[in-house]
Amino acid sequence: GTGVLSMLAAKAGARKVIGVERSEMAKIARELVNRNGLKDTVEIFHGDAKDLKLDEPVDVIISEWLGHMAYVECMFPSVIQVRDAWLKPGGILLPSGVDVLIAPIDDGELYNEFGPGFWGKTNIHGLDFSYLTEKELEMGHANQLLVPDKFLLAKGKRIHHLETNIAAPGDEWCSGTVD
């Protein structure tokens, strides 16, 4: 991304920071590092994390791989590869864990604007899409939404927990139950 975590690590006292960005955003991150006077401490590697080559193992890995429902962006396997290849024994991986929670909500506006209720609207440019309401409900589609507490019908309950320092490839694919 923007290199913000790399720059914050440098400002917090890290001796050497290597930011990893696969997309063209790496060029912008480099410019931001330069503009913030951190080019002597922060290096931006433009490429896939699996292709990273370092001179020595590292003390800390800080990663921002969480998407909605935690794992949707499918970046966690790369984090595990870098951890296993480059983190010193006893090193720190941040975030150190992740909890996936689920909670029932009641918010008609969210349901009708961003959820299955959207398809039940009459006259979307003169077309009837109401059949898609049923199909979307069958898919179990997840959206990332900020839901105000007042719409929660119950507190969130954990359906999955992952310890990043011991996780293995595939551990992010899970199912869970809620009582």
Residue pairs with C-beta under 8 A, 6 or more apart in sequence:
1 21
1 25
1 29
1 64
2 25
2 28
2 29
2 32
3 19
3 21
3 29
3 30
3 32
3 33
3 42
3 44
5 19
5 62
5 63
5 64
6 17
6 18
6 19
6 29
6 33
6 42
6 44
7 17
7 32
7 33
7 36
7 38
7 42
9 17
9 42
9 60
9 62
10 17
10 38
10 41
10 42
11 38
14 41
14 60
15 41
16 41
16 43
17 41
17 42
17 43
18 42
18 43
18 44
18 45
18 52
18 54
18 58
19 26
19 29
19 33
19 42
19 43
19 44
19 45
20 44
20 45
20 47
20 49
20 52
20 82
21 29
21 44
21 45
21 46
22 46
22 47
22 48
22 49
26 44
26 45
26 46
27 46
29 44
30 44
30 46
33 39
33 42
33 44
45 52
48 78
49 78
49 79
49 81
49 82
50 78
50 81
50 82
52 82
52 85
52 86
54 86
57 86
57 87
57 88
57 91
58 86
58 87
58 88
58 91
59 88
59 91
59 92
60 91
60 92
60 93
60 94
61 79
61 82
61 83
61 86
61 87
61 91
61 92
61 93
61 94
62 94
63 75
63 79
63 82
63 93
63 94
63 95
65 73
65 75
65 76
65 78
65 79
66 73
66 95
66 98
67 73
67 75
67 144
68 142
68 143
68 144
69 100
69 142
69 144
70 98
70 100
70 160
70 162
70 172
71 172
71 173
72 142
76 167
76 172
77 169
77 172
79 93
79 164
80 167
80 168
80 169
83 93
83 164
83 165
87 93
93 164
93 165
95 164
96 163
96 164
96 165
97 161
97 162
97 163
97 164
98 161
98 162
98 164
99 158
99 160
99 161
100 158
100 159
100 160
100 161
100 174
100 176
101 156
101 157
101 158
101 159
102 156
102 157
102 159
102 178
103 147
103 152
103 153
103 154
103 155
103 156
103 157
104 152
104 153
104 154
105 147
105 151
105 152
105 153
106 151
106 153
107 147
107 151
108 117
110 145
110 147
110 151
111 117
112 118
112 120
112 121
114 143
114 145
115 136
115 143
116 132
116 133
116 136
116 137
117 133
119 129
119 130
119 131
119 132
119 133
119 136
120 130
120 133
121 129
122 128
157 178
157 179
158 176
159 174
159 175
159 176
159 177
159 178
160 174
160 176
162 171
162 172
